[in-house]
Amino acid sequence: MKKIIVLVLCSANTILISAQKYQFLNPPKFNDADLSKTKSLLDENASAEILYKSVHFMVDTSNGTLSKKYFYRVKIYDKDKAEDWLNLEIPLYSFNSNRESLGKFKAFTYNLENGNVVPVKVEKSSQYKSKESKYVTITKFAFPNVKNGSVLEYQYEVNSPFLYVIPEILIETDTPSLNTEYVLDAPLNIAYNINYTGDVPPKYREIEDRNLYGSQYKTYRFAYENLKGFKTEKLVRNDKNFRTKISAELHSTNFGELKLYSSSWDQISKRLYQNEDFGEELKRSKLAKDNMPAAVSGLKTDAEKADAIFAYVQKTFTWNKDRGIYTEEGIKKMLETKVGNAAEINLFLVMMLREAGIKADPLIISTVNNGLINLVSPNVTNMNFVLAALEMEGKLHIYDATSKQSSLDEIPIQNWNQYGLLVTKTKGQLIQMTNTKTSNTYLTAEAKINGDGSISGTYSDRDTGAFAMLAKDKYDENAEKYKKAYKDNYAVDFTGVESKILENGEFESTMKFSSTSLIDRVGKKMIINPMLFLWKNANEFDQTEARKYTIDFGAPITRVKKVILEIPEGYTIEELPKEKKIITEDKEIEYSYFVKQKGNKLEITSTTKVASADYPKEYYVAFKQIWGVASKFENQVISLIQK
């Protein structure tokens, strides 16, 4: 099946805009009338609205710093649905002895009380710091006294020694915005590539050389008015890829000598192999030799050796949940503590495979949550994970030893993000990553209809492959919340919920259930949907507007729902449900609903199969049709009548 991948990338110089005059970096004065607004004119259902947003980056070579200034003014309409705005988080980065610092900071909550504007200041002393990783500390503030109708305003400056690292800015957010502006001021001897992604052009734009701050600068200025909140679509794993955003990547510097930083994938690979936290670690082959499992030497094939080495690394070392393409403490330290980041674990796996004579190289990627790799401008700034790639019999295969459930070509679903950079000793090769391993979900209910009309039984939810890893991650994040979701999602009473990893890496939750609301009595009849609580009560493909984006499942899927229902003694089924099987002409999408009766037991099996991980938007109509058929047949009921 031909896959369609759309990348919307363009130079800022090609954007057509209005020539009207606009005053950048000139925040409008606080308007008391904003406190009286009851809803957004851009979206009357919006829980919040950005009144003014300004992001300003200024590179100062005189003191070697990057100034990052932010100014936000936000109207809150429904504070219970605007939680993301009620707390401010400011990330501060550090590397070796270089650290970012929080400079000027002002924040207020404004309320209207008895016709008067009452500001409440957010005290800098109220900040809370949490260390997210070795390199990142989050400074957090909570806005006080927030009510429906409040206006939140904050401005702060971060002083950074990393003057070449300009953060990517999301222009289209979930919140509608009346005014949004982006400004980058850079000295003429530092050049950046401006990457503009998305389909919303700025209303105002200035790109020119200008005398600023007593020197010659290149300024990039974009302003937007009346931006509606971004509308997400179901089955888009990271809609950030489709939102309008701006990023700046270092192209070159000229301090008496021209140095080019925007390069090819081959040059990037060469630099990575020269890096002490990447290539230099890979050279420490003695560490691999000294830790090679003795059993490997007795194995005959590369496949057997690779699996044995992978199993050793996977079982021996524990991932500390830190991503990144560079080692933090180093592989030698990881061997001592048995804990490491993604780079340390998977680079060591590459070393071990090479030591065993297997052709292996690091594969660096950007995870789904991190966004797509920039194919137009080769760089590693937006890559955040390392995998191990190996070649056997002319085919490339992938390992990820950070997951205790992964296997060859079966890696966490977050790591399947279309492209990766294969970093070999001689070149860098961009490869397309396609997840062809099917992830299965098996939902099984065995139930008995009791004489009083209640139903009781057991239920199991079992996932395989990437879905099993995803389920385990959610469980690890909050086990009680994971178990509670069963009770929240179904109208039955679950007890004794137990979740665990099976020996083959699958993840299963089992429980008991009971219900008094699944059966309707009409005279002497009992009417029930034999799918019990597993019936598809709505068509998930319910989008009324034309589909805009790729349909992304993350993996080929097979979903089997099976119900074994014991009919009470003295009753018979008046009429069995109708069966159905439907499949697309290209055999990409398939659905079946089968019924089997054995004695007093009725078995219903519903199976959905999707053959590929993702589909062009044109497939939406086919999915909508088949999911509609599934909903129709899973809504069938049966009547039990007394003999």
N, C-alpha and C positions, 0 to 999 in steps of 0.2 A: 504494500500500500504506500502510495506516495505521501510523504509527510510534508506539511507546509509550515515553515518557520518564518515568522515575520520579525525583522529587526528594524526599528524606526530610529535611525541615527543620522544626524546631520550636523554640519558645521553651523555655529551660531551666525556666521556671516551670510547664510542663505535664507534666514528667517525674514519674511516680509512683515513689516509692522507699520503702524501709523506714524506719521512724522510729527504728531502733536507734541507739544512741550510737556514734560513731566519733571517734577522736582524730586530727585532721588535723595534718600537719606534725610528726609524732612518730615518726621512724624507729625501727623495732624494733632492739634491740641485735643485734650480730653473733652469729649462732648457729653454734657449731663444728660442730653436727650437719649443717649444710648442705653441708659439705665431704665428708661421707660419702655423700650422695645419689648414686645411680647413674642415675636416670632421673626424668623429670617425671611426676607423677601425672595432670597435665592432658593430656599427650601423650607417651607413652612413646618416641616416635620423635624428639622435639624435640632439636635440637643444643644449645639453650640455653634458659634459663628466667629470667624477671625475678622476682626474689624481692621486690623493693620498688622502686617508681618514684614519684617525687614531683616535680611541676613547680609552682613558686610564683612568681607575678608580683605585685609590689607597686609601686603608683604613689605616689611621694613628691613632692607639689607644693612642699614646703618647700625642696627643692634642685633641683627640676625633673628628676628622674631616674626611670627605671623599673628596678627590681631584678628580675633574672631568675635564679632559683635552681633548680638541678637536682640531684637525688640519685638515683643508680641503684645497685642491688646485683643482680648477674647471675651465675647459675650456668652454667658451661660444661660440657656433657656430651661434645660432640664438637667440638674446636677446629678441625678441618679443615673443618667445615661451618658454623662460627659466626664466619666471618671478619669480618662486619660489627661484631662486638662487640670485636674484638681491637685496634682502633684507634679513638681518640676524636677527633672533629672538632668544633671549636667555631667557628661563623661569627661574625665581628665586623664590624659595618656602620659605614660612615662616609658623611657627606654634607657637602660644603663643609668647615667647620672642626669639625663635630660628629662625635665618634667614640665608639664603644663600647669599653669596656675590660674585660679579664678580671680579676676580683677574686679572692676566696678560691678556692683550688683544692686539692683533696686526692684522691688516687687510689692504690689498692693492688691488688695481686694477692695473693690468699690461697691457700696450698696446705697440704695435710696431709702432713707428712713424719715418718715413724716415730711416728705418733700425736700429733704436735705441730703446732699451727697456725703456719705460717711466712708472715708478711706481707712483701711486697716493695713498697716505695714507688715511685710514678711521680714522678720528679723534674720540677719545673716547668722546670728548666733544659734538659730534654730536648725541649722543645717545638720544633716545626718550623712555620714560617709560609709560606703560599703565597697569593699575590694572585690571586683568582679573577676579579675585575673591578675597575673603578674604585671600586666601592662596597663590595666584600666581600673580607675577608682571612680565610682559614681557618687557625686554630691547631690543630695536630695533635699527638697524643700516642700512643705505642704502649705497650701493657701488656707488661711484661717477665715472662718465666718462666711463660707460660700453658700449662697442661696440661689434659688431660681430668680434670674434677673440680674445677678451680680456681673460685674465686669472685672476680669483679671488682667493685670498689666505687669509685665516684667521686662527688664532689660539687663543684660550682663555681658561681660567681656572675658574671653579666655585668651591668655597670653601663652603662645606656643613656640617652643624652639624648633618645631618641625615645620619650617616655613615653606617646604615644598609639598606638604600633604594637605590639600584642600578638601574638606569634607563634601561629600555629595549631598545636595539639597533636594528634597522632595517638594515639588511645586503643587502637585495635585494631592491633597490629603482627603480623608473621609469628611472633614469639616469644610463647609463652604467658606469662601474668603472674599471680602470686599476689596482688599488691597494686599498684594503680595509683591515683594521686590527682592532682587538678588543683585549684589554688587561685588565684583572682584577687582581690586586695584593692585597691579603688579609692576615693578620697575621694568623698564624696557630691556634690561639685560637678563631678565628671567621670562621665558616664554612658556605659555601653557596651551595645551589643546583643550578647547571647550567642547564637551560632548553634551549634546542636547537630545534627550530621549523623550518621546511622547508626541501627541498630536495637538497640543494646545499652544498656539504661538503667543508670545508676549504682545501686549498692546503697545508698549513703548520699549525702545531699544536704543542703546548707545554703545558703540564699540569704536574707540578712538584713542589716539595718543593725546595726552594732556599733561600739563604741568600741575602736579599735585604734591603736597607735603614738601615743597621746595625741591622737587626733582621731576624727571620725566617718567611718566607712568603710562601703561596701557590699561585702560579701564573697560570692563565688561559690565553692562547694566541692563537688567531686564525687569519689566514691571507688568503686572497682571491686574485686571479688575474683574470683579464679579465672577469669580471661579466657583462653579458648583462643586459640591462634594463628589469625589470619585465613586462611581457606582460599581461595586464588585459583582462578579458573576460566579456562580457555583462552578466547582471543578476547575478552578484556577489556583494552582498551589502557591504562587507568589504573584499577586497582581501588581506588585511594585515594578515588575518588569514592563508593565504597560502604562504606568503613570508618567506624567510629565515630570522630568527631573533634570537637574543640571549638575555636571561634575567637571572638574578641572584637573587635568593631568599634566605634570611637568614635561615639557617638550625639550627645552634646552636652556643653558645658561651661558653668558658671555661676560666673564670677568677677565678680560684680556686674552682669553682663549675660549673658543666656542666648544662647548661640550653638549653632545646630543644625548638625551635620556629616553626620548620616544624611539623605540627600536623595534627589532624583529623578534619573533619567538626564539630564533636561534641565539641572538645576543642575550636575551633574558635567561635562557638555559645556561649559557656560558657564565653569566654573572652569578647564577644560583650555585653552580659548582665551585665558584670561588668564595662563596659565603661561608664563614666559619660555623654558622648555625644550620647549614644545609649540606653543601658539597663536602666541606671539610669533615663533617660527621660521617659521611658515607665512606670516607677513605679509611676509617678506623676498622679495617677488616679483621684485625686480631680479636676484637670484641666478638665478632660473629663466629670466628673459628673456635674461640675458647668456650662458647656457649652452644655449640652445635649438638643437638641430641644424638646420642651414640647410634640410635636405631636408623638414622638417615643413611648412613654409609652402606647399609645392607639392602636398601631399596633399589629396585631396578629402573623404574621409569621416572621421568621428570614429574609426572602428575602425582605419583606416590610420594616423592620427595617433597614436592611443593605443599601437598596437603599435610604432611607430617610436620614440616617447619611452621606452617601457618597455625596448626593446632597448638604447637608449643608456645608460640608467641601470644596467641589468643588467650590461652589458659594461664600463662605465667604472669602477664602484665595487665594492669588495670588502667583504663583511660580516666584521666582526671577531669574530663569534660571540657578541657581547653582545646579550642581549635587553633588554627594558624598553620603557616607553611614552614615555620622555623622552629627549631628546638628551643626549649626554655632553660631547663637545668642541664640538658645534655644527655646523650644515650648512656654514658658511663654511670651517671647518677641514677638513671632509670633502672639500670641493671641491679643497683644496690637497693633501691626502694621498692622496686616492682610496680611503680606508678609513673605514668608519663603522659605527655600531651599527644595529640594526633600525629604530629610530625615525628616525635621520638619513637613511638610505637611502630608506625608504618615505614619509616626510614630504616629502622632496625630490621624489619621484616625483609625489606629490599636487600639489605646487606647479607642477611642469612641466605636468601635465595641465590644471590650471586656467589656466595661462598660454596654453595652446593652445585655450582656449575649451570644454574638456570638463568636465562636471560631475563633480567628484571630491572625496572626503572621506576622512579617515583612518578606519580600522576597527580598533579596539583589541580584543584577544582575550586569552584565557588559553590557552596551549598545552596539549596533552594531558597532558604530564608535570607541569604546574602545577595541574591540576585544573579543575573546572567553575567558571564564573562563578556567583556567588551571586545568584540571581534575586530572592530575597526582600528583600535589603537592598542597594540600589544603592550600589556603591563601585568604586574602581579599584585597591584594594590587592592584589587577587588577579589582576590582569591584567598581562601581561608581554610583549606583542608588539604591533607595529603593522603593519597591512597597508594597501594602497591600494585603495579601492573607487571605482568609477566607474559612472555611469549612462548607458546607451546604449539608445535605442529603448524606454524604459520599463522596462528590466531592469537589475538590479544585477550587476556583475561585479567580480572580485577579481584583483589583481596582488600578487606578492611578489617584489621585485627583489633580495632577499638571496640567492636561489638562482639559480645559473647555468643550471639546467635547467628552471625554471618558465616558465609561459606564462599566458595569460588563463584564469582559473578552474582552472588546474592548479598547485597550490601544495603545499609539503611536507605530508606526511600528519600531522605533528605539529600543524599549524595548523588542521586540521579538528576542532573541539571543540564542536560544536553551536550555540554562540551567540557573537555579537560585538556590540560597541557602535559604531554608526555615529555619528561625532562631526561634526555639521554646524555651520555658523555660527549656527544658530538653535535647534537642539535636539539631544538625544541619543536615538537610536532603537535599541532592542534588536532585532537581527535573528537569525533562525535560519539557520545555515549548513549546507547539505547538499551533500556531495561527490557529484556525479552523473557525474564523469569516470571512465571505466573505466581501471583500471591492469592492464596485461597482463604476464604472465610466459610466456616461450617457452623451453622446455627441449628442446634438439635434440641427439640423438646419432646419428652416422653410424658404423656399425661393420662390421667384417668378421670372420667366423669363420675362423680359420686352421686349417690341416690338423692341427696338434698339439692342437686343442681350446682354444687360447687365443683371446681376443678383443681386438682393438685398433681404435682409431678416434679420432674427434674429438668434442668436446662443447662446446656453447655454452649460456650462460645469459643471456638478454636480458630486461631489464625496461623498461617504459614508464611514463610518468606519475609519480604519487606514489611508486610502488614503485622507480622508477629513482632518484629523489632519495634515498629511504631507503637504497638499496644504496650509492650514492655516499657518503653520510654515514658509513656503516659502514666503507667502504673508506678514507676519509680518516682515520678515527679510528685504524685500525691495519691498514695494507695487508697486512702479512704474516699477521696473524691472519685476515683476510678470505680470503686465498688458501688458507691452511691448512685452513679449514673444509671446503673441497671434499674434501680428503683424509680428514678426520676423519669426514665425514658419509656417505661411500660406501665400499663395500668394493672399491674399484678403485684402481689407481695412476694418479694424474694427474701430468702433467709440463707444463712450459711454460705455466703459468697466466698469462694476460694480461688485465687489466681496463682498460676505458676508457669515456669518454663518447663517444657517437656524435654526429654533427652535428645530429641532430634532438632531442638531449637524452636519448635512451635510454642505458641503461648496460648494457654487455655484458662478460661474461667468457668467454674461449675457452681451450681446453686440449686436450691429447692424453691418451688413457687406454689402459690395457691391463689385462687380468685373466686369471688362469688358474683362477678359482674360480666363474665364472658358468655353467659347463657341467658336467653330470653325464653320465658315460658308463655306459650299461647295455648290455652286449654290443656290438653294432655300432651302437647308437643313441646319438645325442647329444640330451640333454634340456636345454632352456633356456627361461627366461622371456624372451619377445621384448622386454619392456620393459627388459631388462637391469637396471641399478641404479636405474631410475626408477619401478619399480613401487611402489604404495602398500601397504606391508607391514602397516599397521594402520589402524584407524578412529580418526582424530583426535578425533572426537566420542564419547569413551569414558566420559563422566561417568556414574556410576551413580546419584548423588543427583539430585534434581530441580534443574533449572537455576534459578538465582536472578537472574542479571543479563542485561542486553542482550548479544546476540551482535554484536560490533563488529569488522568487517574494516578499517574506515578508508576503504575505497573499494569501489565495484563492481569485481569482478575477473573476469578471464578467464585461465585457466591452461592452456596447451597443452603437452603432452608428446608429442614425436614421436621415434620411433626408426626409422631406416632400416638394416635388417640384411641384409648380403650373405651368402647361403648358399654354403658351399664347393662347388666343382665335384664332381660325383659323388654329391651328396646331394639328397634331396627331402623336402618337409614332409609328414609322415604325415597330419596334419589341422590345418586352420587354426583359430585361436582363434574363439570365438563373439563376435559383435558385440552392442552394447547401447546404447540411448539411453533416458534417463529424464528427465522434466521435471515439475515441480510444476504443479498446476492453474493457479496464478496466474502461471506462467512466471518465478518469481523464482529458482529453482535448477534448473540443468540439467547433466547429465553424459552424455557419449557416449564410446564406445570402438569405433573403426573399424579394419578390417584391409584392406590392399590388397596384392596380389602382382603384381609385374611381373618376369617372367623369374626370375632368381635373387635378386631383392631383395624383402624383405618390409617393408612400411611399416605401423607401428602408430601411431595417433593417439588420444590421450586428451585430452578437453577438458572442463574444469569452468568453468561460468559462474555467477556470483552477481550478480544485477541491482542490488542496493542495497548501500550502505555498512554498514548495520547493521539488525538485526532484533530484534523482541521475543523474549523468552525462550521463548515458545510455539513458535517455529520450530525449537527444538533437536531435536525428534523427527524433523522432516523432514530436517534436515541429517544426523542420525545415520543415517537410512535410506539416503540417497543416497550418503553417504561409505562406508557398508557395501557397497553395490552396486559402487562404484568399486574398493574393496579386493578384492572377489571377482573381478571381471573382470581386474584388473591382476595377479592372481596366477595367471592361466592360463599353462600351459607348452605348448611344442610339442616334438614328437619329430622329429629329423632322421634319416632312414634312408638307407643307401647304396642306390643304384639297382641 
